[in-house]
Amino acid sequence: MRILWIFTVVFVMMTVILPSANAEVVINEILIQPGSTGELLAYYMMEWVELFNDGPASQNVGGWVLTDREAVTRATLPVWAVPEGAYLTVHFGEGDDDVDFSDGEGHYYVGDVPEYFDTDNDECALYSGAPSAVTIVDFVAWGHSMDYMSGMASLHAVSAGIWSSMEFVSTETLDAVDHLRRAFDGFDTDSPDDFLIHKWRWIVQHGSQQPSNPIQQSPVNNRVITETMPTFDWYDVESVDSYRLQVIPDTSYSSPIIDIDGLESSEYTPDFALPGNIYTWRVSGEVGGEPSRWSDGSVVFVEDGSWTISQQGGFGVASCPHLYQRKDSKLLCICKTWRDTTAWKLTRPGCFENTPDPWDAPHPNGYQQNTPQHALNYCVRASIAMINHKLGGDLLEDRISYYFFNEWLDVIPGPEGDLGHGWGVDPPDSNTQEEDGLSWALSGATIDVKAKPTLSYFSFDSIKTWIDQLDCFMARVPGHMMVRCIYSMH
């Protein structure tokens, strides 16, 4: 019905650009609340909307507009043809446009504009011309259960039959740099259940960046596991009827060792042992007999004892002590401290009383899915503590955090916010927190910083040499700090 209306308006008014061969373009992903991610990931420091052309043909989006809740135009799209299966990200900030879709991606920068989205309660609509119920192409609303208020864009979407009245995606768990995205690219049943909150830690765990869309939870991407019958676990997608899982012993997606559909649960454990090998696994959904697109593949190395390790790094052993990132002392966490683009803000109580993760005691070892912010944002503290312990020290992660947020920053009168609950350490291109913190933990030692000017990685030989020489060192990837202390050659 929506396409028929667009044809009618084009015939009568000649004001709407005709879709090409009924191509379906959807709002695929949105960054609602930017954060401090550093210059290498500068596009996470501004709001953006990612569009996806689900096909079956190229679509010219010239004259299309993106609006807010009140159907006020926030961006008018350029006269670009978006190929089938390609992404167009509209950035609400300054940058260099990329109209070359040969890599499957295009980027359009609106320029320096005021803040677009209300994180707590808003809507985003895509129109093929002047906003109306006839020209609306796609729509998504989000909010908190008690706060959501529909706007003019919602009225258009409901009238067009592409959304239900007063429905919205809950953003109560959304933090800075988290995304609102479809579970599978282009997956559209006109329901809030099509969307997930794509947590920043997913991006870090999977080593993926926009527009990647992994939904896999475990085994995590690029991990070595010794369990030969692992449980493959992924995030629930409420609007699918069933799932399909593939596990392939290579990265070319041919000859899967597991290929099973009709799964009603979002996990699967094989009934046979996987031979030692490197596997890629991925998931798709099915609604009404129609499959979604596949999620991005995650790579896992199953070590079954049949592989021979010819050499290990460091001095032959992994000599750097392993520490989980966590609250590890009785220092008090009595408020959560976070900042927006203008100021520091406080919310209470920080860690809660009478929970497994108390405000006045160490938290358990190990990562838990529902764990508090200390286990999510303590990676720099844990890495510094590991290097300190390796060299004979005994610094607590909480003491390191206190140094950062009470002594180094000193922006909040203590003791509130002294452990930086819910706040990570800024990357080195924003300030010198990491370098200064490591130097302080090593009694003022000079820190040698090596950095790549782009997102490309150091070679294996370089990392191997540093491990041989240093035994262990801190290493940052976008959004995460870790300690490198061992390598293996098979």
Order of alpha helices (4+ residues) and beta strands (2+ residues): alpha-beta-beta-beta-beta-beta-beta-beta-beta-beta-beta-alpha-beta-beta-beta-alpha-beta-beta-beta-beta-beta-beta-beta-beta-beta-beta-beta-beta-alpha-alpha-alpha-alpha-alpha-beta-beta-beta
